[in-house]
């Protein structure tokens, strides 16, 4: 038997989008950016942003669609899914020519962090990045 569990903490890159499967099951998709910062040996600052495309199903989909907004900080527990073509993350080239990747996951649990006001002010999420750390035109979806 095998098992995987992924936990991410980050900020929504845009408002969630809810749709329904042909049998009427709600599914909500949203993007979460995680941001890691560090200081290099030469004293310069390094930064890495990793995007996750999250899908929530059923009741959780409805709650996510109703209460999550762009910039809101969340913790998501779930499992990774693979790109059907590559078997790994979705890979593309950004507008500036640099390679980019996003990862897809199915949410088992979503925890809202901070307050609704934090989503618009950028407060409460500085350690993992604020809502404006990557231009929206660089969001792959």
C-alpha positions as CSV (number, residue, x, y, z in Angstrom):
1,X,0.0,0.0,0.0
2,X,1.2,3.5,-0.7
3,X,0.1,6.9,0.5
4,X,0.9,10.6,-0.1
5,X,-0.1,13.7,1.7
6,X,0.9,17.3,0.7
7,X,0.5,20.3,2.9
8,X,0.9,23.8,1.4
9,X,0.5,27.3,2.8
10,X,0.2,30.2,0.4
11,X,-2.0,32.9,-1.1
12,X,-4.7,32.6,-3.7
13,X,-3.5,34.0,-7.1
14,X,-7.1,34.8,-8.2
15,X,-10.7,34.2,-7.2
16,X,-11.8,30.6,-7.2
17,X,-13.9,29.2,-10.1
18,X,-16.7,26.8,-9.4
19,X,-18.3,24.5,-12.0
20,X,-20.4,21.4,-12.0
21,X,-19.6,17.9,-13.5
22,X,-22.3,16.5,-15.8
23,X,-23.8,14.6,-12.8
24,X,-24.1,17.9,-10.8
25,X,-21.1,17.5,-8.5
26,X,-19.6,20.8,-7.6
27,X,-15.8,21.3,-8.2
28,X,-13.9,24.5,-7.4
29,X,-10.5,25.3,-8.8
30,X,-8.1,27.9,-7.5
31,X,-4.4,28.7,-7.6
32,X,-2.1,29.0,-4.6
33,X,1.3,30.5,-4.7
34,X,3.9,29.5,-2.1
35,X,6.9,31.7,-1.7
36,X,10.2,30.9,-0.1
37,X,12.9,33.6,0.7
38,X,16.5,33.1,1.8
39,X,19.8,35.0,2.0
40,X,22.6,33.7,-0.1
41,X,26.2,33.3,1.1
42,X,27.1,36.6,-0.6
43,X,24.3,38.4,1.3
44,X,22.0,38.7,-1.7
45,X,18.3,37.7,-1.4
46,X,16.9,34.7,-3.1
47,X,13.3,34.0,-3.8
48,X,11.3,31.0,-5.2
49,X,7.6,30.9,-6.0
50,X,5.9,27.6,-6.7
51,X,2.3,27.6,-7.9
52,X,-0.3,24.9,-7.1
53,X,-3.5,24.4,-8.9
54,X,-6.0,23.1,-6.3
55,X,-9.3,21.4,-7.0
56,X,-11.9,21.0,-4.2
57,X,-15.0,18.8,-4.5
58,X,-18.5,18.7,-3.2
59,X,-19.4,20.6,-0.1
60,X,-15.8,21.8,0.3
61,X,-16.0,23.2,-3.3
62,X,-19.0,25.2,-2.3
63,X,-17.4,26.6,0.8
64,X,-14.2,27.5,-1.1
65,X,-16.1,29.3,-3.8
66,X,-18.1,31.3,-1.3
67,X,-15.4,32.3,1.1
68,X,-12.0,32.3,-0.7
69,X,-10.8,35.4,-2.6
70,X,-7.7,36.5,-4.4
71,X,-4.9,37.1,-2.0
72,X,-6.4,35.1,0.9
73,X,-3.9,33.0,2.8
74,X,-4.8,29.3,3.1
75,X,-3.4,26.0,4.1
76,X,-4.4,23.1,1.9
77,X,-3.9,19.4,2.7
78,X,-4.3,17.0,-0.1
79,X,-2.7,14.8,-2.7
80,X,-0.7,15.6,-5.8
81,X,-2.0,14.7,-9.3
82,X,0.3,14.3,-12.3
83,X,0.0,16.0,-15.7
84,X,-1.3,13.4,-18.1
85,X,1.3,14.3,-20.8
86,X,4.4,14.5,-18.6
87,X,3.6,12.5,-15.5
88,X,4.7,15.4,-13.4
89,X,4.1,19.2,-13.0
90,X,2.7,21.4,-15.7
91,X,5.7,23.2,-17.4
92,X,5.6,26.3,-19.5
93,X,7.8,29.3,-20.5
94,X,6.9,32.6,-18.8
95,X,6.6,35.9,-20.7
96,X,10.1,36.8,-19.7
97,X,11.4,33.5,-21.2
98,X,12.2,31.7,-18.0
99,X,10.9,28.2,-17.4
100,X,7.9,27.9,-15.0
101,X,6.0,25.0,-13.4
102,X,2.8,24.5,-11.5
103,X,1.7,21.5,-9.6
104,X,-1.8,20.1,-9.3
105,X,-3.5,18.8,-6.2
106,X,-6.8,17.6,-4.9
107,X,-7.8,19.2,-1.6
108,X,-8.8,17.0,1.3
109,X,-8.8,19.9,3.7
110,X,-8.7,23.7,3.4
111,X,-8.0,25.9,6.3
112,X,-8.6,29.7,5.9
113,X,-5.7,31.6,7.5
114,X,-5.6,35.3,8.5
115,X,-8.8,37.4,8.0
116,X,-10.7,38.5,5.0
117,X,-9.1,42.0,5.5
118,X,-5.7,40.4,5.1
119,X,-6.5,39.3,1.6
120,X,-6.9,42.9,0.5
121,X,-4.2,44.5,2.6
122,X,-1.5,41.9,2.1
123,X,-1.1,41.5,5.9
124,X,-0.8,38.3,7.8
125,X,1.0,36.4,5.1
126,X,4.5,37.9,4.7
127,X,6.4,34.8,5.7
128,X,5.0,32.8,2.8
129,X,4.4,35.7,0.4
130,X,1.8,38.4,-0.1
131,X,-0.9,38.5,-2.8
132,X,1.3,40.7,-5.1
133,X,4.6,38.8,-5.3
134,X,4.0,37.5,-8.8
135,X,2.3,39.5,-11.6
136,X,-1.1,38.1,-12.5
137,X,-0.1,37.8,-16.2
138,X,2.5,35.2,-15.1
139,X,-0.2,33.0,-13.5
140,X,-0.4,30.0,-15.9
141,X,-4.2,29.5,-15.6
